[in-house]
Amino acid sequence: MKTSDPFRDTVYWLAAHAWFPATRLERRAELLLCLAALAVAGNEAGSALPLTAARQAQDAALRAHALRRSQAHFKCDNSVNV
C-alpha cells in the first residue's frame, strides 16, 4: 500500500511550480501551503476529531431549530370557559 506524505508532496509541488528553494513564495503563501499539508496529514491519519466536532455542532443546531419551531407553533386556546 502506497502512502503519500503531504509535506513531501508540497515540497515537490513547490519545486516544480515555484522553483523552490531557489526562489521563495511570500511568507503567508508558504504558511498557507504548509497548513493545507497539515490538514491533509491530519485527515489521512484518521483524526476523527473534526468530524466529531462538526457532527456535534450539526446536532446542536438541529435541536435548537426544533425547539424554535415548537415554540413558534404553540397554539393558544383563547376560548373563555365561564
N, CA, C and O atoms as a GROMACS GRO file, in nm:
protein
  328
    1MET      N    1   0.084  -0.119   0.000
    1MET     CA    2   0.000   0.000   0.000
    1MET      C    3   0.088   0.124   0.000
    1MET      O    4   0.175   0.141   0.086
    2LYS      N    5   0.065   0.210  -0.095
    2LYS     CA    6   0.145   0.331  -0.107
    2LYS      C    7   0.081   0.442  -0.023
    2LYS      O    8  -0.037   0.474  -0.038
    3THR      N    9   0.160   0.499   0.063
    3THR     CA   10   0.112   0.611   0.142
    3THR      C   11   0.181   0.737   0.094
    3THR      O   12   0.301   0.737   0.067
    4SER      N   13   0.105   0.841   0.083
    4SER     CA   14   0.164   0.968   0.038
    4SER      C   15   0.194   1.054   0.160
    4SER      O   16   0.125   1.049   0.262
    5ASP      N   17   0.297   1.132   0.147
    5ASP     CA   18   0.336   1.224   0.252
    5ASP      C   19   0.298   1.365   0.204
    5ASP      O   20   0.360   1.416   0.111
    6PRO      N   21   0.199   1.428   0.267
    6PRO     CA   22   0.154   1.559   0.220
    6PRO      C   23   0.264   1.665   0.221
    6PRO      O   24   0.266   1.752   0.135
    7PHE      N   25   0.355   1.658   0.319
    7PHE     CA   26   0.461   1.758   0.326
    7PHE      C   27   0.562   1.738   0.212
    7PHE      O   28   0.608   1.835   0.153
    8ARG      N   29   0.595   1.612   0.182
    8ARG     CA   30   0.684   1.583   0.070
    8ARG      C   31   0.618   1.626  -0.061
    8ARG      O   32   0.683   1.685  -0.147
    9ASP      N   33   0.490   1.596  -0.075
    9ASP     CA   34   0.418   1.636  -0.196
    9ASP      C   35   0.416   1.788  -0.212
    9ASP      O   36   0.426   1.839  -0.323
   10THR      N   37   0.404   1.859  -0.101
   10THR     CA   38   0.404   2.005  -0.105
   10THR      C   39   0.539   2.058  -0.150
   10THR      O   40   0.546   2.150  -0.232
   11VAL      N   41   0.647   2.000  -0.098
   11VAL     CA   42   0.782   2.043  -0.139
   11VAL      C   43   0.805   2.011  -0.286
   11VAL      O   44   0.864   2.092  -0.358
   12TYR      N   45   0.759   1.894  -0.332
   12TYR     CA   46   0.771   1.861  -0.474
   12TYR      C   47   0.693   1.960  -0.560
   12TYR      O   48   0.740   2.002  -0.666
   13TRP      N   49   0.574   1.997  -0.515
   13TRP     CA   50   0.493   2.093  -0.590
   13TRP      C   51   0.564   2.229  -0.595
   13TRP      O   52   0.569   2.293  -0.700
   14LEU      N   53   0.618   2.271  -0.480
   14LEU     CA   54   0.691   2.399  -0.477
   14LEU      C   55   0.811   2.395  -0.571
   14LEU      O   56   0.838   2.493  -0.641
   15ALA      N   57   0.883   2.283  -0.573
   15ALA     CA   58   1.000   2.271  -0.661
   15ALA      C   59   0.958   2.275  -0.808
   15ALA      O   60   1.027   2.334  -0.890
   16ALA      N   61   0.846   2.213  -0.841
   16ALA     CA   62   0.802   2.207  -0.980
   16ALA      C   63   0.741   2.337  -1.029
   16ALA      O   64   0.760   2.375  -1.144
   17HIS      N   65   0.667   2.406  -0.942
   17HIS     CA   66   0.590   2.522  -0.987
   17HIS      C   67   0.642   2.656  -0.939
   17HIS      O   68   0.614   2.759  -1.000
   18ALA      N   69   0.717   2.658  -0.831
   18ALA     CA   70   0.763   2.786  -0.776
   18ALA      C   71   0.916   2.793  -0.768
   18ALA      O   72   0.969   2.885  -0.706
   19TRP      N   73   0.985   2.699  -0.830
   19TRP     CA   74   1.131   2.694  -0.834
   19TRP      C   75   1.193   2.698  -0.694
   19TRP      O   76   1.296   2.761  -0.671
   20PHE      N   77   1.127   2.627  -0.602
   20PHE     CA   78   1.176   2.618  -0.465
   20PHE      C   79   1.298   2.526  -0.463
   20PHE      O   80   1.293   2.425  -0.533
   21PRO      N   81   1.402   2.551  -0.393
   21PRO     CA   82   1.432   2.656  -0.296
   21PRO      C   83   1.505   2.776  -0.353
   21PRO      O   84   1.542   2.866  -0.278
   22ALA      N   85   1.528   2.779  -0.487
   22ALA     CA   86   1.599   2.893  -0.545
   22ALA      C   87   1.521   3.023  -0.523
   22ALA      O   88   1.580   3.127  -0.495
   23THR      N   89   1.390   3.016  -0.537
   23THR     CA   90   1.306   3.132  -0.508
   23THR      C   91   1.201   3.088  -0.407
   23THR      O   92   1.166   2.971  -0.398
   24ARG      N   93   1.152   3.183  -0.333
   24ARG     CA   94   1.054   3.153  -0.229
   24ARG      C   95   0.926   3.230  -0.258
   24ARG      O   96   0.928   3.337  -0.318
   25LEU      N   97   0.815   3.173  -0.214
   25LEU     CA   98   0.688   3.244  -0.220
   25LEU      C   99   0.683   3.343  -0.106
   25LEU      O  100   0.773   3.347  -0.022
   26GLU      N  101   0.577   3.422  -0.103
   26GLU     CA  102   0.558   3.510   0.012
   26GLU      C  103   0.541   3.425   0.137
   26GLU      O  104   0.497   3.310   0.130
   27ARG      N  105   0.575   3.482   0.250
   27ARG     CA  106   0.568   3.408   0.376
   27ARG      C  107   0.428   3.355   0.402
   27ARG      O  108   0.412   3.240   0.443
   28ARG      N  109   0.325   3.438   0.377
   28ARG     CA  110   0.186   3.393   0.402
   28ARG      C  111   0.144   3.282   0.306
   28ARG      O  112   0.070   3.192   0.345
   29ALA      N  113   0.192   3.288   0.181
   29ALA     CA  114   0.159   3.183   0.084
   29ALA      C  115   0.221   3.050   0.125
   29ALA      O  116   0.157   2.946   0.117
   30GLU      N  117   0.347   3.054   0.169
   30GLU     CA  118   0.412   2.931   0.215
   30GLU      C  119   0.343   2.877   0.340
   30GLU      O  120   0.326   2.756   0.354
   31LEU      N  121   0.304   2.966   0.430
   31LEU     CA  122   0.233   2.923   0.550
   31LEU      C  123   0.101   2.858   0.514
   31LEU      O  124   0.063   2.757   0.574
   32LEU      N  125   0.030   2.914   0.419
   32LEU     CA  126  -0.097   2.856   0.375
   32LEU      C  127  -0.078   2.716   0.316
   32LEU      O  128  -0.157   2.626   0.344
   33LEU      N  129   0.026   2.699   0.236
   33LEU     CA  130   0.054   2.567   0.180
   33LEU      C  131   0.089   2.467   0.290
   33LEU      O  132   0.046   2.352   0.285
   34CYS      N  133   0.167   2.510   0.388
   34CYS     CA  134   0.204   2.421   0.498
   34CYS      C  135   0.082   2.384   0.582
   34CYS      O  136   0.068   2.269   0.625
   35LEU      N  137  -0.006   2.478   0.606
   35LEU     CA  138  -0.128   2.449   0.682
   35LEU      C  139  -0.218   2.353   0.605
   35LEU      O  140  -0.281   2.265   0.664
   36ALA      N  141  -0.226   2.370   0.473
   36ALA     CA  142  -0.306   2.278   0.393
   36ALA      C  143  -0.247   2.137   0.399
   36ALA      O  144  -0.322   2.039   0.408
   37ALA      N  145  -0.114   2.126   0.394
   37ALA     CA  146  -0.050   1.995   0.404
   37ALA      C  147  -0.074   1.935   0.541
   37ALA      O  148  -0.094   1.814   0.553
   38LEU      N  149  -0.073   2.017   0.644
   38LEU     CA  150  -0.100   1.969   0.779
   38LEU      C  151  -0.243   1.918   0.790
   38LEU      O  152  -0.268   1.816   0.855
   39ALA      N  153  -0.338   1.987   0.728
   39ALA     CA  154  -0.477   1.942   0.732
   39ALA      C  155  -0.493   1.809   0.659
   39ALA      O  156  -0.564   1.721   0.706
   40VAL      N  157  -0.427   1.794   0.546
   40VAL     CA  158  -0.433   1.668   0.472
   40VAL      C  159  -0.371   1.556   0.554
   40VAL      O  160  -0.425   1.445   0.559
   41ALA      N  161  -0.259   1.584   0.619
   41ALA     CA  162  -0.193   1.483   0.702
   41ALA      C  163  -0.283   1.442   0.818
   41ALA      O  164  -0.288   1.324   0.855
   42GLY      N  165  -0.354   1.537   0.876
   42GLY     CA  166  -0.445   1.506   0.985
   42GLY      C  167  -0.561   1.419   0.940
   42GLY      O  168  -0.602   1.328   1.012
   43ASN      N  169  -0.613   1.447   0.821
   43ASN     CA  170  -0.724   1.366   0.768
   43ASN      C  171  -0.678   1.226   0.732
   43ASN      O  172  -0.750   1.129   0.754
   44GLU      N  173  -0.557   1.215   0.678
   44GLU     CA  174  -0.506   1.084   0.641
   44GLU      C  175  -0.472   1.000   0.764
   44GLU      O  176  -0.475   0.877   0.759
   45ALA      N  177  -0.441   1.066   0.875
   45ALA     CA  178  -0.405   0.994   0.997
   45ALA      C  179  -0.529   0.937   1.065
   45ALA      O  180  -0.517   0.866   1.165
   46GLY      N  181  -0.645   0.966   1.013
   46GLY     CA  182  -0.768   0.912   1.071
   46GLY      C  183  -0.818   0.992   1.189
   46GLY      O  184  -0.886   0.939   1.276
   47SER      N  185  -0.784   1.118   1.193
   47SER     CA  186  -0.828   1.202   1.303
   47SER      C  187  -0.978   1.223   1.293
   47SER      O  188  -1.026   1.285   1.198
   48ALA      N  189  -1.053   1.172   1.390
   48ALA     CA  190  -1.198   1.184   1.388
   48ALA      C  191  -1.246   1.308   1.462
   48ALA      O  192  -1.366   1.334   1.464
   49LEU      N  193  -1.156   1.384   1.521
   49LEU     CA  194  -1.196   1.499   1.600
   49LEU      C  195  -1.272   1.603   1.517
   49LEU      O  196  -1.378   1.647   1.562
   50PRO      N  197  -1.224   1.647   1.400
   50PRO     CA  198  -1.301   1.747   1.326
   50PRO      C  199  -1.439   1.696   1.284
   50PRO      O  200  -1.536   1.771   1.288
   51LEU      N  201  -1.449   1.569   1.245
   51LEU     CA  202  -1.578   1.515   1.206
   51LEU      C  203  -1.671   1.506   1.326
   51LEU      O  204  -1.790   1.536   1.315
   52THR      N  205  -1.619   1.466   1.441
   52THR     CA  206  -1.700   1.456   1.561
   52THR      C  207  -1.749   1.594   1.604
   52THR      O  208  -1.866   1.611   1.638
   53ALA      N  209  -1.660   1.692   1.602
   53ALA     CA  210  -1.698   1.828   1.641
   53ALA      C  211  -1.802   1.884   1.544
   53ALA      O  212  -1.897   1.950   1.586
   54ALA      N  213  -1.785   1.857   1.416
   54ALA     CA  214  -1.881   1.906   1.318
   54ALA      C  215  -2.016   1.838   1.339
   54ALA      O  216  -2.121   1.902   1.328
   55ARG      N  217  -2.014   1.709   1.369
   55ARG     CA  218  -2.139   1.637   1.392
   55ARG      C  219  -2.210   1.689   1.516
   55ARG      O  220  -2.332   1.704   1.516
   56GLN      N  221  -2.135   1.716   1.623
   56GLN     CA  222  -2.195   1.769   1.745
   56GLN      C  223  -2.255   1.907   1.719
   56GLN      O  224  -2.364   1.937   1.768
   57ALA      N  225  -2.186   1.989   1.642
   57ALA     CA  226  -2.239   2.122   1.610
   57ALA      C  227  -2.366   2.111   1.527
   57ALA      O  228  -2.461   2.186   1.548
   58GLN      N  229  -2.368   2.017   1.432
   58GLN     CA  230  -2.488   1.999   1.350
   58GLN      C  231  -2.605   1.950   1.435
   58GLN      O  232  -2.717   1.996   1.418
   59ASP      N  233  -2.579   1.856   1.525
   59ASP     CA  234  -2.686   1.806   1.613
   59ASP      C  235  -2.741   1.917   1.701
   59ASP      O  236  -2.862   1.928   1.720
   60ALA      N  237  -2.651   1.999   1.756
   60ALA     CA  238  -2.695   2.110   1.841
   60ALA      C  239  -2.779   2.210   1.761
   60ALA      O  240  -2.879   2.261   1.812
   61ALA      N  241  -2.738   2.237   1.638
   61ALA     CA  242  -2.815   2.330   1.554
   61ALA      C  243  -2.953   2.273   1.522
   61ALA      O  244  -3.052   2.347   1.521
   62LEU      N  245  -2.962   2.143   1.496
   62LEU     CA  246  -3.091   2.082   1.468
   62LEU      C  247  -3.182   2.083   1.591
   62LEU      O  248  -3.302   2.107   1.580
   63ARG      N  249  -3.124   2.058   1.709
   63ARG     CA  250  -3.205   2.064   1.832
   63ARG      C  251  -3.256   2.205   1.857
   63ARG      O  252  -3.372   2.223   1.894
   64ALA      N  253  -3.172   2.304   1.837
   64ALA     CA  254  -3.213   2.444   1.856
   64ALA      C  255  -3.322   2.481   1.756
   64ALA      O  256  -3.417   2.551   1.790
   65HIS      N  257  -3.307   2.436   1.633
   65HIS     CA  258  -3.408   2.465   1.530
   65HIS      C  259  -3.542   2.400   1.566
   65HIS      O  260  -3.647   2.463   1.552
   66ALA      N  261  -3.539   2.276   1.613
   66ALA     CA  262  -3.662   2.208   1.652
   66ALA      C  263  -3.728   2.278   1.770
   66ALA      O  264  -3.851   2.288   1.776
   67LEU      N  265  -3.647   2.326   1.864
   67LEU     CA  266  -3.702   2.398   1.980
   67LEU      C  267  -3.770   2.528   1.935
   67LEU      O  268  -3.880   2.560   1.979
   68ARG      N  269  -3.703   2.602   1.846
   68ARG     CA  270  -3.763   2.728   1.797
   68ARG      C  271  -3.892   2.701   1.720
   68ARG      O  272  -3.989   2.776   1.733
   69ARG      N  273  -3.895   2.594   1.642
   69ARG     CA  274  -4.018   2.561   1.568
   69ARG      C  275  -4.130   2.524   1.663
   69ARG      O  276  -4.245   2.563   1.642
   70SER      N  277  -4.098   2.447   1.768
   70SER     CA  278  -4.203   2.407   1.862
   70SER      C  279  -4.258   2.527   1.937
   70SER      O  280  -4.377   2.531   1.968
   71GLN      N  281  -4.174   2.625   1.965
   71GLN     CA  282  -4.222   2.745   2.034
   71GLN      C  283  -4.302   2.834   1.941
   71GLN      O  284  -4.398   2.898   1.984
   72ALA      N  285  -4.265   2.839   1.816
   72ALA     CA  286  -4.334   2.926   1.720
   72ALA      C  287  -4.472   2.870   1.686
   72ALA      O  288  -4.562   2.948   1.654
   73HIS      N  289  -4.490   2.740   1.692
   73HIS     CA  290  -4.616   2.678   1.654
   73HIS      C  291  -4.702   2.642   1.774
   73HIS      O  292  -4.793   2.559   1.764
   74PHE      N  293  -4.673   2.703   1.887
   74PHE     CA  294  -4.753   2.678   2.006
   74PHE      C  295  -4.892   2.737   1.983
   74PHE      O  296  -4.905   2.854   1.947
   75LYS      N  297  -4.993   2.657   2.004
   75LYS     CA  298  -5.130   2.704   1.982
   75LYS      C  299  -5.191   2.742   2.116
   75LYS      O  300  -5.191   2.663   2.211
   76CYS      N  301  -5.240   2.860   2.120
   76CYS     CA  302  -5.301   2.911   2.242
   76CYS      C  303  -5.453   2.901   2.228
   76CYS      O  304  -5.510   2.939   2.125
   77ASP      N  305  -5.516   2.852   2.330
   77ASP     CA  306  -5.662   2.842   2.329
   77ASP      C  307  -5.716   2.967   2.396
   77ASP      O  308  -5.706   2.983   2.518
   78ASN      N  309  -5.774   3.054   2.318
   78ASN     CA  310  -5.824   3.180   2.370
   78ASN      C  311  -5.971   3.175   2.409
   78ASN      O  312  -6.031   3.278   2.440
   79SER      N  313  -6.029   3.057   2.407
   79SER     CA  314  -6.170   3.049   2.443
   79SER      C  315  -6.184   3.070   2.594
   79SER      O  316  -6.098   3.029   2.673
   80VAL      N  317  -6.291   3.131   2.631
   80VAL     CA  318  -6.316   3.159   2.771
   80VAL      C  319  -6.425   3.065   2.820
   80VAL      O  320  -6.536   3.064   2.768
   81ASN      N  321  -6.393   2.989   2.919
   81ASN     CA  322  -6.491   2.899   2.980
   81ASN      C  323  -6.542   2.966   3.107
   81ASN      O  324  -6.469   2.981   3.205
   82VAL      N  325  -6.666   3.004   3.102
   82VAL     CA  326  -6.723   3.071   3.219
   82VAL      C  327  -6.816   2.978   3.293
   82VAL      O  328  -6.874   3.016   3.395
   0.00000   0.00000   0.00000
